[in-house]
Amino acid sequence: DAHTLIPHPTNGVLVVGVNTITYVDMGGRIEYCLATNGFGGVGCSLALIPPRYKTSGKEEESRGKLEANPSPLPKLNIQLDGSKMTFISDNVALVCLRDGALYALEIHTCPKEEDD
């Protein structure tokens, strides 16, 4: 359900869907996928959705790329169809929804580990 590509100022692109924002680096690797509402998993690839499995009676998650807004921030409940987005710095994009609501999207990247 991707509808817009937003070039990152220094590395990669944001792929904007109705229910997700996916950050893809210049090597084509998906670094992160943010679900902006409860329907985030509906239109994205199964490879992005973290599989759930049970071990020793409790549910655990393995590593997937699709995640909700990180804690302690509240879960999002927004739709991105009709939205506009632009970077205002190297790690912050301004998101304007179709109803005029504004959000700041911060991108935090972890430094790549170098092989010794």
C-alpha positions in Angstrom: 0.0 0.0 0.0 3.0 2.3 -0.4 2.1 5.6 -2.1 5.0 8.0 -1.6 8.8 7.9 -1.6 10.6 10.6 0.5 14.4 10.8 -0.1 16.4 10.9 3.1 18.8 13.9 3.0 21.9 11.7 3.5 21.1 8.0 3.3 18.1 6.1 2.0 14.4 6.7 1.5 11.2 6.7 3.5 8.5 4.5 1.9 5.1 5.9 3.0 2.1 3.6 3.0 -1.4 4.3 4.4 -0.6 2.5 7.7 3.3 2.3 7.7 6.5 4.3 7.3 9.4 2.2 6.2 13.0 3.4 6.2 15.2 1.8 3.6 18.9 2.5 3.5 21.0 3.1 0.3 22.0 -0.6 0.2 18.3 -1.5 -0.1 18.1 -2.9 3.4 14.9 -2.3 5.4 16.1 -0.7 8.6 12.8 0.0 10.3 9.1 -0.1 9.7 6.8 2.0 11.9 3.1 1.0 12.2 1.1 4.2 12.4 -2.1 2.4 13.5 -3.5 -1.1 14.2 -3.7 -1.9 10.5 0.1 -1.7 9.9 0.5 -5.4 9.3 -2.3 -5.5 6.7 -0.6 -4.1 3.7 3.0 -4.9 4.3 5.2 -7.9 3.5 5.0 -10.9 5.8 8.8 -10.6 6.1 8.4 -7.3 8.0 5.9 -8.7 10.6 7.6 -10.1 13.7 6.4 -13.7 14.1 5.0 -14.6 17.4 5.6 -18.0 19.1 5.1 -19.5 22.5 7.9 -20.8 24.7 7.5 -22.1 28.2 3.9 -20.9 28.4 4.5 -17.3 27.5 4.4 -15.4 24.3 7.6 -13.9 22.9 8.4 -12.0 19.8 11.3 -12.6 17.5 13.0 -9.8 15.6 10.9 -8.3 12.9 11.0 -4.9 11.3 7.4 -3.7 11.8 7.0 -2.1 15.2 4.6 0.3 16.9 5.7 3.6 18.3 8.5 2.9 20.8 7.8 3.0 24.5 7.3 5.4 26.4 5.5 7.1 23.6 1.8 6.3 23.1 0.8 4.0 20.3 -0.2 5.9 17.1 -3.6 5.9 15.6 -3.2 7.9 12.4 -3.7 7.2 8.7 -1.2 8.5 6.2 -3.3 8.5 3.0 -3.4 12.1 1.7 -0.4 13.1 4.0 2.6 15.1 3.0 6.1 14.7 4.4 9.4 16.5 4.1 12.7 16.4 6.0 13.5 19.5 8.0 16.9 18.2 9.2 19.0 15.1 8.6 17.0 13.1 11.2 13.6 14.8 11.5 10.8 14.8 9.0 7.6 16.9 9.3 4.4 15.0 8.6 1.2 16.8 7.7 -1.9 14.7 7.7 -4.8 15.4 5.4 -6.7 17.0 8.3 -3.8 19.4 8.8 -2.4 17.7 12.0 1.4 18.0 12.2 3.8 15.3 13.5 7.5 15.2 13.8 9.1 11.9 12.8 12.5 11.4 14.3 14.9 8.8 12.7 17.4 7.3 15.1 20.0 5.0 13.6 22.3 2.7 15.4 26.0 2.8 14.3 27.0 -0.2 12.3 29.4 -2.5 14.0 32.7 -2.9 12.2 34.4 -6.2 11.8 37.7 -6.5 13.5 
